[in-house]
């Protein structure tokens, strides 16, 4: 898994997790996501996220889009 400060560009399924969101990664595992906007159109769908690792297992997301 990537370390703090590393750039992340991955695909997977975006799901709600309690009060937050997670990405179940296509390559296995998951990321907890710090999202600046709530991507309601993408919940429970296959997406691509880009962002920076800010903590163990957490990504500060700069963008969410359909994985197409």
TABEL-V646452 format. One record per backbone hydrogen bond with DSSP energy under -1.0 kcal/mol. CO is the residue of the C=O (numbers start at 1). NH is the residue of the N-H. E is the energy in kcal/mol with one decimal. If there is no record, write none. Layout:
{{CO	NH	E} {CO	NH	E}}
This chain:
{{3	6	-2.3} {6	53	-2.5} {8	51	-2.1} {10	49	-2.9} {11	26	-2.5} {12	47	-3.2} {13	24	-2.7} {14	44	-3.8} {15	22	-2.8} {17	20	-2.1} {20	17	-2.8} {21	33	-2.5} {22	15	-2.7} {23	31	-2.0} {24	13	-2.2} {25	28	-1.4} {29	25	-1.5} {31	23	-2.5} {32	59	-2.6} {34	61	-2.1} {38	40	-1.7} {39	42	-2.3} {42	45	-1.7} {45	14	-2.1} {46	67	-1.9} {47	12	-2.0} {48	65	-2.2} {49	10	-1.8} {50	62	-2.8} {50	63	-1.7} {51	8	-3.3} {52	60	-3.2} {53	5	-3.0} {55	58	-2.3} {57	32	-3.2} {58	54	-2.2} {58	55	-1.3} {59	34	-3.0} {60	52	-1.9} {63	50	-1.9} {65	48	-3.0}}
